[in-house]
Amino acid sequence: MERLFGILSKAFMVAGGLALLALVLLATGNVAFRIGRAPFAGTYEIVSFLGAIVIAGALGHTQRRKDHIVVDILSERFPAPVKRLLDTVNYAVTCGLFGIAAWQVWVWGDKLRLSGELSETLKLTYYPFVYVVAAGFGVLAGVLFIDCMKTVLRGKESEE
């Protein structure tokens, strides 16, 4: 399971990186063409959609690498078992939160798909972008679940 989420998180990170590259090229090209009075139509919409992919793509991989900001002013003074308990509770709560977020964002994507809603300027169907964000939250929830299980199992090993 850990290997699966490792592959998924890396794949989402690559997708997010490609989306970032496209976003930068589009925004830069739009600025350059705006000087010549011929900007791209719908740049704001596309940059917004790509930005969502960038963020959703980075979540799981960033958690796997533990690159999020951690403020442990108080917890660094706690004994190891208390830290482990706090980590377990933190991973469990955030796993639940992002699991629910993934589910609800997916439900929202279904509503958009069924209603046939389109973006305002370019008239694009944008539910696929919503599904990608939901999947990114799902990958993050999976990585957090694995972190929670590792923390619990590490605690049992040190007790033996």
Order of alpha helices (4+ residues) and beta strands (2+ residues): alpha-alpha-alpha-alpha
